[in-house]
């Protein structure tokens, strides 16, 4: 579709650049001001959210509602139960989503949004604590909140100063700061994060060797005295192109198909221990799969053994497993 400008419109690239640059400048300035002087209530709000056992309920209307949905998703990804409640729907039965041990985080720039009335009245009646993100602590929302986080009246990046732009950006930043603060209080570690992000690029970046290694009956384990004829059968049936030589739980070594080719003249007169040339390369179960892949690539090997701190065999990680999991980082 072509765009036809009216004669009174400024459409030159220079003017357009100035407009978008100014929008970014206005929003960036608001965030820098927030950084220089963060609302002191942020820490109190983070502690309140962390302390409650029920889900965090985030409410808003319009653009504030969209921001609330994203903040709620961020909390969930960091391990805090959270739901989004549309303030208008709250008046028509959805107030039941608020748990007795919840805290309600309400986002409203003006703090005077009419649809918030029933929600705030319900929270007051049943003593559900409210945290308000709003421009003015003296607004209806600010006064109804146990903790009000006022960000002040902000200049919207919209050309006419009407569309929620800067105010929603700042509200989102405050919500993200609260989520990060709560994750700090909860001691969220990378393995916790992976629990909630098993899919997508985030999930693959957090995979560990133990997540994709082969174990148990899938392993091609042979005893040191196993004749090579039987070693070949084991290798063929398991499909890794290698056999793990173990004396009980003690790892003795690893035989690859390359080792067999190099010893073909004496192969059928040998047993497994005769082809072992020292301890194979091993990794711990908690090493990132991407690091294990890099190590196998550097050493030009196709498989690596996973052992615990006592060198007990736990599993085998094949380079193809890492590639299939897209663990290249």
HUCORSUL-V584249 format. One record per pair of residues at least 12 apart in sequence whose C-alpha atoms are under 6 Angstrom apart, sorted by the first residue. I is the first residue (numbers start at 1). J is the second residue. D is the distance in whole Angstrom. If there is no record, write none. Layout:
# HUCORSUL-V584249
i=(I:I)
j=(J:J)
d=(D:D)
This chain:
# HUCORSUL-V584249
i=(23:26:27:41:46:46:46:50:52:54:54:54:55:55:55:56:56:56:57:57:57:57:58:58:58:58:58:59:59:59:59:59:60:60:60:60:64:67:69:71:75:77:87:87:88:91:103:103:104:105:105:105:106:107:108:109:109:111:111:111:111:112:129:130:130:131:131:131:132:132:132:133:134:135:135:135:135:136:136:137:194:204:205:207:207:208:208:208:208:209:209:209:209:210:213:213:213:214:214:215:220:220:220:220:221:221:221:222:223:223:223:224:224:224:225:225:226:226:227:228:228:228:241:241:242:242:243:253:253:253:254:282:282:282:283:284:284:284:285:289:290:290:290:302:302:303:303:303:304:304)
j=(157:157:166:149:178:181:182:182:101:99:101:102:81:82:102:82:102:103:82:83:84:104:84:85:104:105:106:84:85:86:87:106:86:87:106:107:107:172:84:175:179:196:115:116:115:118:129:130:130:130:131:132:132:133:134:134:135:134:139:140:141:140:146:145:146:145:147:148:145:148:149:149:150:150:151:152:153:150:152:150:206:327:329:288:289:286:287:288:289:285:287:288:289:285:315:316:317:315:316:315:234:238:243:244:243:244:245:245:245:246:247:245:272:273:271:272:271:272:271:270:271:272:256:257:255:256:255:276:279:280:280:304:305:306:306:306:307:308:306:327:327:328:329:318:319:317:318:319:316:317)
d=(5:6:5:6:5:6:5:6:6:6:5:5:5:5:5:4:6:5:6:5:6:5:5:6:6:5:6:6:5:6:6:5:6:6:6:5:6:6:6:6:5:6:6:6:5:6:5:6:5:6:5:6:5:5:5:5:5:6:5:6:5:6:6:5:5:5:5:6:6:5:6:5:5:5:5:4:5:5:6:5:6:5:5:6:6:5:6:4:5:5:6:6:5:5:6:5:5:5:5:4:6:6:5:6:6:5:6:5:6:5:6:6:5:5:5:6:5:6:4:6:5:6:6:6:5:4:5:6:5:6:6:6:5:6:5:6:6:6:6:6:5:5:6:6:5:6:4:6:6:5)
